[in-house]
Amino acid sequence: MFRNLAQLFAATPGRDRRDVFLVHPIQLSRWLDEAWNNARTVPAFGDPTTLEPFLGAADVVETLNLPRPQVTGGAEVAPSGVVLTDPDVFGGAPLVQASGLAWDHLAYAYLVESTGVFEVLAEVVRRLVTGETLDTLSAGGLRWLRATEELFFRDPPLFSISGVTSAVRPDDRVNRRNCMWRMFGMDLPHPIPARWARPGSAGEQDWKSDTGSGVNTGFREKWTELLRQVWLGIENARNESGPNATDKEYVAFLCTALKDMMAMRRRGGQLAREEFVYVATMSWFHLTLETPDTPIVVDLRADATNAADRLAKIAQRVGLQPAARSRELFELADLMSAMLRAIELGAFDTGEKAETLYVPLAGGVNAQLLQDMNRIIDLWQSATGDRVKDRPVGGVAGSLSAQPLRIPAPPPPVPSPPAPAPAPAVAATNGRG
């Protein structure tokens, strides 16, 4: 969500993406409420009269929305308070217009959080507000610090759509893991750091207990099999002779099975609000690192050419270690989010539609889709260790792969000044790797 706001700033003359970090946190919180309210008008995710593939229920936005604003001059007035031409001004017309504003799939939040970015920047915030183990911040860095602490490390404003913590689910880290476990049957690759574990915590049972049968435990298996079948199709798409081993109806079946699994978790609008909030949370931390020269990145001397390397440098400053495959995870997040949204909308429910995932069409109309699927396969195999591209060799035990299991890791970042007191480390492994 905050990356969407950054795009609006970037499109405004005289402003740029970094101006998001200049906006007061109360305005950013209202921006989220405005974005939620306008989800009912998003046509990009299917029939705008139902939105069921997107949110699971046609009326969930209205059900959980704030009271309707006053109508002035025949139009609803619900300003977020964000003024694109001057972030220091409070007021202005709503930024989310009738076309609505889409947010990413929950898979985006899962993959971004799997990098370890939340825990690394949480430790940055903790150190900055409790001591002097890091450098003195610039004015821009102080604004980032205040907004980050206000938005993500304290109770949200009363009655805000972002208020997904309470006495019955007090721990935001546990809440996110519960949501991701239910939707994907997968845990984050790192544990909750001991510093943040609540007294009396039951460990894994905190987010896995009381879920009943509401867990998509077969998601990873079916997703990986889909990627394997699509890769087989890509390999054979240009065959002029010999059989093509890809069964387009089987690919369509896998897409439909994944769609049905996710739809089960969305019945009645379940997880819609949580998905919105957790995607917004991770978009803030992702934006912090993906945008060059953000104030906090400059203050922490974490200059690098990509988000993963910036994360690694900042992690060194606070004695932590991000996921070993952060670069793949950051890039995969957007691609997998878009693909799962398309699957949920039934874009590949028939054999003919499923075939567009791996067979080039006349005029190159699906060229971008083919490119994205190929990249998803590459990144997923490297990030998780799932051998998507391996094939049996002539019926004999063993396998042959066109790609190494892992994309070669980048060289380690240039060491930064050591931190005086290391904190509990974020696990450096991903998935099964």
C-alpha positions as CSV (number, residue, x, y, z in Angstrom):
1,M,0.0,0.0,0.0
2,F,2.7,2.5,0.9
3,R,4.5,1.6,-2.4
4,N,1.3,2.7,-4.1
5,L,1.4,6.0,-2.3
6,A,5.1,6.3,-3.3
7,Q,4.1,5.9,-6.9
8,L,1.6,8.8,-6.5
9,F,4.3,11.0,-5.1
10,A,6.7,10.0,-7.9
11,A,4.1,11.1,-10.5
12,T,3.7,14.5,-8.8
13,P,5.9,17.3,-10.3
14,G,8.6,18.2,-7.8
15,R,8.1,15.2,-5.5
16,D,9.6,11.7,-5.4
17,R,9.0,8.3,-3.8
18,R,10.9,9.2,-0.6
19,D,8.3,11.8,0.3
20,V,6.2,9.0,1.8
21,F,8.5,9.1,4.8
22,L,7.8,12.8,5.3
23,V,4.1,12.3,5.8
24,H,2.9,12.4,9.4
25,P,1.9,8.9,10.7
26,I,-1.7,10.0,11.5
27,Q,-2.1,10.9,7.8
28,L,-0.6,7.6,6.8
29,S,-3.0,5.7,9.0
30,R,-6.0,7.6,7.5
31,W,-4.6,6.8,4.0
32,L,-4.9,3.1,4.9
33,D,-8.6,3.5,6.0
34,E,-9.2,5.4,2.7
35,A,-7.6,2.6,0.7
36,W,-9.7,-0.1,2.4
37,N,-12.9,1.9,1.9
38,N,-12.2,2.1,-1.9
39,A,-11.5,-1.6,-2.3
40,R,-15.2,-2.0,-3.1
41,T,-14.6,-0.1,-6.4
42,V,-11.6,-2.1,-7.6
43,P,-12.5,-3.6,-11.0
44,A,-9.1,-5.1,-11.7
45,F,-9.9,-8.2,-9.5
46,G,-13.1,-9.3,-11.2
47,D,-16.7,-8.4,-11.1
48,P,-16.9,-5.1,-9.2
49,T,-20.4,-6.0,-8.0
50,T,-19.1,-9.0,-5.9
51,L,-15.3,-8.7,-5.6
52,E,-15.5,-12.3,-4.2
53,P,-12.3,-13.6,-5.8
54,F,-10.5,-10.7,-4.2
55,L,-12.0,-10.4,-0.7
56,G,-14.0,-13.6,-0.3
57,A,-17.3,-11.7,0.2
58,A,-19.1,-8.9,-1.6
59,D,-19.9,-6.9,1.5
60,V,-16.8,-7.3,3.7
61,V,-15.6,-3.8,3.0
62,E,-18.9,-2.2,3.9
63,T,-19.2,-4.5,7.0
64,L,-15.9,-3.5,8.5
65,N,-15.7,0.1,7.1
66,L,-15.9,3.3,9.1
67,P,-19.2,5.2,9.1
68,R,-20.0,7.0,5.9
69,P,-18.5,10.6,5.7
70,Q,-20.6,13.7,5.2
71,V,-21.9,14.3,1.7
72,T,-20.9,17.7,0.4
73,G,-22.0,19.1,-3.0
74,G,-23.3,15.7,-3.9
75,A,-20.0,13.8,-3.3
76,E,-18.6,12.0,-0.3
77,V,-15.7,13.9,1.3
78,A,-13.3,11.5,3.0
79,P,-9.8,13.1,2.8
80,S,-6.8,11.1,3.9
81,G,-5.0,14.3,4.8
82,V,-2.1,13.5,2.5
83,V,-1.3,16.3,0.1
84,L,1.0,15.1,-2.7
85,T,2.4,18.6,-3.5
86,D,3.4,19.2,0.1
87,P,3.7,16.3,2.6
88,D,3.8,18.8,5.5
89,V,0.2,20.0,4.8
90,F,-2.8,18.3,6.4
91,G,-6.0,18.2,4.3
92,G,-6.8,17.7,0.6
93,A,-9.1,15.6,-1.4
94,P,-9.2,11.8,-1.2
95,L,-6.2,10.3,-3.0
96,V,-7.9,7.0,-3.8
97,Q,-10.5,7.9,-6.4
98,A,-13.4,5.9,-7.9
99,S,-11.0,3.5,-9.7
100,G,-10.0,2.2,-6.3
101,L,-6.6,0.9,-5.2
102,A,-5.6,-2.7,-5.3
103,W,-3.2,-4.3,-2.8
104,D,-0.9,-7.3,-3.1
105,H,-1.7,-10.9,-2.3
106,L,-0.9,-12.2,1.2
107,A,2.0,-14.1,-0.5
108,Y,3.7,-10.7,-1.0
109,A,3.7,-10.2,2.8
110,Y,4.9,-13.7,3.4
111,L,7.8,-13.5,1.0
112,V,8.9,-10.0,2.1
113,E,8.8,-11.0,5.8
114,S,10.7,-14.1,5.0
115,T,13.7,-12.0,4.1
116,G,14.0,-11.0,7.8
117,V,13.5,-7.3,7.0
118,F,10.9,-6.8,9.7
119,E,13.1,-8.1,12.5
120,V,16.2,-6.3,11.3
121,L,14.4,-2.9,11.1
122,A,12.6,-3.6,14.4
123,E,16.0,-3.9,16.0
124,V,17.1,-0.7,14.4
125,V,14.0,1.1,15.9
126,R,14.7,-0.5,19.3
127,R,18.3,0.6,19.4
128,L,17.5,4.1,18.2
129,V,14.9,4.8,20.9
130,T,16.7,3.1,23.8
131,G,20.3,4.0,23.4
132,E,23.2,5.4,21.3
133,T,24.6,2.3,19.6
134,L,23.8,3.6,16.1
135,D,24.6,6.9,14.4
136,T,22.8,10.2,15.0
137,L,19.9,10.5,12.7
138,S,19.2,13.2,10.2
139,A,15.8,15.1,10.2
140,G,14.6,12.6,7.6
141,G,15.8,9.7,9.6
142,L,14.0,10.9,12.7
143,R,10.7,11.2,10.7
144,W,11.1,7.6,9.4
145,L,11.8,6.5,13.0
146,R,8.8,8.2,14.4
147,A,6.4,7.0,11.7
148,T,7.7,3.4,11.9
149,E,7.3,3.2,15.6
150,E,3.9,4.8,15.6
151,L,2.5,2.7,12.7
152,F,3.9,-0.7,13.5
153,F,5.2,-0.9,17.1
154,R,2.4,0.5,19.1
155,D,-1.4,-0.1,19.3
156,P,-3.0,1.3,16.2
157,P,-5.6,4.1,16.4
158,L,-8.9,3.1,17.9
159,F,-11.4,1.8,15.3
160,S,-8.9,2.0,12.5
161,I,-9.0,-0.8,9.9
162,S,-5.3,-1.6,10.9
163,G,-6.4,-2.5,14.4
164,V,-5.8,-6.3,14.2
165,T,-4.4,-6.7,17.6
166,S,-6.4,-6.9,20.8
167,A,-6.6,-8.7,24.2
168,V,-7.6,-11.9,22.4
169,R,-4.7,-11.7,19.8
170,P,-2.2,-9.3,21.4
171,D,1.0,-10.3,19.5
172,D,1.2,-8.9,15.9
173,R,4.1,-11.3,15.0
174,V,2.0,-14.3,16.1
175,N,-1.1,-12.9,14.3
176,R,0.8,-12.6,11.0
177,R,2.2,-16.2,11.2
178,N,-1.3,-17.5,12.0
179,C,-2.7,-15.8,8.9
180,M,0.1,-17.1,6.7
181,W,-0.1,-20.6,8.2
182,R,-3.8,-20.8,7.4
183,M,-3.5,-19.6,3.8
184,F,-0.3,-21.4,2.8
185,G,0.4,-24.1,5.4
186,M,3.9,-22.6,5.6
187,D,5.9,-21.0,8.5
188,L,8.2,-18.1,8.2
189,P,11.8,-19.4,7.9
190,H,13.0,-17.7,11.1
191,P,11.6,-18.0,14.6
192,I,10.2,-15.1,16.6
193,P,13.3,-13.6,18.3
194,A,13.6,-14.5,22.0
195,R,13.5,-10.8,22.8
196,W,10.0,-10.4,21.6
197,A,8.5,-13.7,22.8
198,R,5.7,-13.1,25.2
199,P,5.9,-14.7,28.7
200,G,4.1,-18.0,28.8
201,S,4.2,-18.3,25.0
202,A,3.4,-21.8,23.7
203,G,5.8,-21.5,20.8
204,E,4.4,-22.8,17.5
205,Q,1.1,-23.4,19.2
206,D,0.6,-19.7,19.4
207,W,-0.3,-19.5,15.8
208,K,-1.1,-23.1,15.0
209,S,-3.6,-23.9,17.8
210,D,-7.3,-23.6,17.3
211,T,-7.1,-23.4,13.5
212,G,-9.1,-26.6,13.2
213,S,-9.2,-27.8,9.6
214,G,-8.7,-24.3,8.3
215,V,-5.1,-24.7,7.0
216,N,-4.0,-25.2,3.4
217,T,-1.4,-27.8,4.2
218,G,-1.2,-28.9,0.6
219,F,-0.6,-25.5,-0.9
220,R,3.2,-25.7,-1.3
221,E,3.0,-29.2,-2.8
222,K,0.4,-28.1,-5.4
223,W,2.2,-24.8,-6.1
224,T,5.5,-26.5,-6.7
225,E,3.9,-29.1,-8.9
226,L,2.3,-26.3,-11.0
227,L,5.7,-24.7,-11.5
228,R,7.2,-28.0,-12.4
229,Q,4.5,-28.7,-15.0
230,V,4.8,-25.2,-16.5
231,W,8.6,-25.6,-16.7
232,L,8.1,-28.8,-18.6
233,G,5.8,-27.0,-20.9
234,I,8.3,-24.2,-21.5
235,E,11.0,-26.8,-22.3
236,N,8.8,-28.5,-24.9
237,A,6.8,-25.5,-26.2
238,R,8.9,-25.2,-29.4
239,N,9.1,-28.9,-30.2
240,E,8.5,-29.5,-33.9
241,S,8.6,-33.2,-33.5
242,G,8.2,-35.7,-30.7
243,P,5.6,-35.6,-27.8
244,N,5.0,-32.7,-25.5
245,A,4.8,-34.2,-22.1
246,T,2.8,-31.3,-20.6
247,D,-0.9,-31.9,-20.1
248,K,-2.7,-28.6,-20.3
249,E,-5.7,-30.0,-18.5
250,Y,-3.6,-31.1,-15.6
251,V,-2.1,-27.6,-15.4
252,A,-5.6,-26.2,-15.4
253,F,-6.5,-28.7,-12.6
254,L,-3.6,-27.5,-10.5
255,C,-4.6,-23.9,-10.9
256,T,-8.2,-24.6,-10.0
257,A,-7.1,-26.6,-7.0
258,L,-5.0,-23.7,-5.7
259,K,-7.9,-21.3,-6.4
260,D,-10.3,-23.5,-4.4
261,M,-7.9,-23.8,-1.5
262,M,-7.5,-20.0,-1.2
263,A,-11.2,-19.5,-1.6
264,M,-11.9,-21.8,1.3
265,R,-9.8,-19.5,3.6
266,R,-11.6,-16.4,2.3
267,R,-15.2,-17.6,2.9
268,G,-17.3,-14.8,4.3
269,G,-14.5,-12.3,4.0
270,Q,-12.2,-14.2,6.4
271,L,-8.5,-12.9,6.3
272,A,-9.4,-9.9,4.0
273,R,-8.7,-7.3,6.6
274,E,-5.6,-9.2,7.9
275,E,-4.3,-9.6,4.4
276,F,-4.7,-5.8,3.8
277,V,-2.9,-4.9,7.0
278,Y,0.0,-7.3,6.7
279,V,0.6,-6.4,3.1
280,A,0.6,-2.7,4.1
281,T,3.1,-3.4,6.9
282,M,5.5,-5.2,4.7
283,S,5.2,-2.7,1.9
284,W,6.5,0.0,4.3
285,F,9.6,-2.0,5.2
286,H,10.1,-3.1,1.5
287,L,9.8,0.6,0.4
288,T,12.3,1.6,3.0
289,L,14.9,-0.6,1.4
290,E,14.0,-0.7,-2.3
291,T,14.0,3.1,-2.7
292,P,17.6,4.4,-3.1
293,D,18.8,7.0,-0.6
294,T,15.9,6.8,1.9
295,P,16.9,8.8,4.9
296,I,17.3,5.9,7.3
297,V,19.4,3.9,4.7
298,V,21.7,6.9,4.3
299,D,22.0,7.5,8.1
300,L,22.9,3.8,8.6
301,R,25.5,3.9,5.8
302,A,23.8,1.1,3.9
303,D,24.4,2.2,0.4
304,A,24.0,-0.6,-2.1
305,T,22.4,-1.3,-5.5
306,N,19.4,-3.4,-4.3
307,A,17.2,-4.0,-1.3
308,A,18.7,-7.3,-0.3
309,D,22.2,-5.8,0.0
310,R,21.0,-2.8,1.9
311,L,19.2,-5.2,4.3
312,A,22.4,-7.1,4.7
313,K,24.4,-4.0,5.6
314,I,21.8,-2.7,8.1
315,A,21.6,-6.2,9.7
316,Q,25.4,-6.1,10.2
317,R,25.0,-2.8,12.1
318,V,22.6,-4.4,14.6
319,G,24.2,-7.9,14.9
320,L,21.6,-9.7,12.9
321,Q,21.6,-11.8,9.8
322,P,18.8,-11.7,7.1
323,A,17.7,-14.6,5.0
324,A,20.4,-16.0,2.8
325,R,18.2,-15.7,-0.3
326,S,16.7,-12.2,0.4
327,R,17.4,-11.0,-3.2
328,E,15.3,-13.8,-4.7
329,L,12.5,-13.3,-2.1
330,F,12.2,-9.6,-2.7
331,E,12.0,-10.1,-6.5
332,L,9.6,-13.0,-6.2
333,A,7.2,-11.1,-3.9
334,D,5.6,-9.0,-6.6
335,L,5.6,-11.7,-9.3
336,M,4.0,-14.4,-7.1
337,S,1.5,-11.9,-5.7
338,A,0.2,-11.1,-9.3
339,M,0.2,-14.8,-10.3
340,L,-1.8,-15.9,-7.3
341,R,-4.3,-13.1,-7.8
342,A,-4.8,-14.2,-11.4
343,I,-5.2,-17.9,-10.3
344,E,-7.8,-16.8,-7.7
345,L,-9.7,-15.0,-10.5
346,G,-9.9,-18.2,-12.6
347,A,-7.6,-16.9,-15.3
348,F,-6.2,-20.4,-16.0
349,D,-9.2,-22.6,-15.2
350,T,-9.4,-24.3,-18.6
351,G,-6.8,-26.1,-20.6
352,E,-6.7,-23.4,-23.3
353,K,-6.1,-20.7,-20.7
354,A,-3.6,-22.7,-18.8
355,E,-1.6,-23.3,-21.9
356,T,-0.9,-19.5,-22.1
357,L,1.5,-20.0,-19.2
358,Y,4.0,-21.8,-21.3
359,V,3.1,-21.7,-25.0
360,P,3.8,-18.5,-27.0
361,L,0.7,-17.1,-28.7
362,A,0.6,-15.3,-32.1
363,G,1.8,-11.8,-32.0
364,G,3.5,-12.3,-28.6
365,V,0.3,-11.3,-26.7
366,N,1.4,-13.5,-23.7
367,A,5.1,-12.7,-23.9
368,Q,5.2,-10.9,-20.5
369,L,3.3,-13.8,-18.9
370,L,5.8,-16.3,-20.2
371,Q,8.6,-14.2,-19.0
372,D,7.1,-13.8,-15.5
373,M,6.4,-17.5,-15.2
374,N,9.9,-18.4,-16.1
375,R,11.3,-15.9,-13.6
376,I,8.9,-17.2,-10.9
377,I,10.2,-20.7,-11.5
378,D,13.9,-19.6,-11.3
379,L,13.4,-17.6,-8.1
380,W,11.2,-20.1,-6.3
381,Q,13.7,-23.0,-6.9
382,S,16.6,-20.8,-5.8
383,A,14.8,-19.3,-2.7
384,T,13.2,-22.5,-1.4
385,G,15.3,-25.4,-2.6
386,D,12.3,-27.1,-4.3
387,R,13.8,-28.8,-7.4
388,V,11.3,-27.5,-9.9
389,K,13.4,-28.1,-12.9
390,D,14.7,-31.6,-12.2
391,R,13.5,-34.4,-14.4
392,P,13.9,-38.2,-14.2
393,V,16.6,-39.6,-16.5
394,G,15.3,-42.3,-18.8
395,G,13.4,-44.1,-16.0
396,V,16.6,-44.6,-14.0
397,A,17.0,-43.3,-10.5
398,G,18.5,-39.8,-10.5
399,S,17.7,-36.5,-12.1
400,L,19.0,-34.0,-14.6
401,S,18.5,-30.2,-14.2
402,A,18.9,-27.4,-16.6
403,Q,19.6,-25.1,-13.7
404,P,21.6,-25.4,-10.5
405,L,19.5,-25.8,-7.4
406,R,20.5,-22.3,-6.2
407,I,21.2,-19.1,-8.1
408,P,24.8,-18.3,-7.2
409,A,24.8,-16.1,-4.1
410,P,26.1,-12.5,-4.4
411,P,29.4,-11.7,-2.7
412,P,29.1,-10.6,0.9
413,P,28.6,-6.9,1.5
414,V,31.5,-4.8,2.5
415,P,31.7,-5.0,6.4
416,S,30.4,-2.0,8.3
417,P,31.6,-0.9,11.7
418,P,30.7,-3.7,14.2
419,A,27.8,-3.2,16.6
420,P,28.7,-3.1,20.2
421,A,26.2,-5.7,21.5
422,P,24.7,-8.3,19.1
423,A,21.1,-9.2,19.5
424,P,19.4,-12.6,18.9
425,A,19.9,-13.4,15.2
426,V,17.2,-13.9,12.6
427,A,17.5,-17.4,11.1
428,A,19.4,-17.3,7.7
429,T,17.5,-20.2,6.1
430,N,14.6,-20.2,3.8
431,G,11.9,-22.8,3.2
432,R,13.6,-26.1,3.1
433,G,17.0,-24.7,2.0
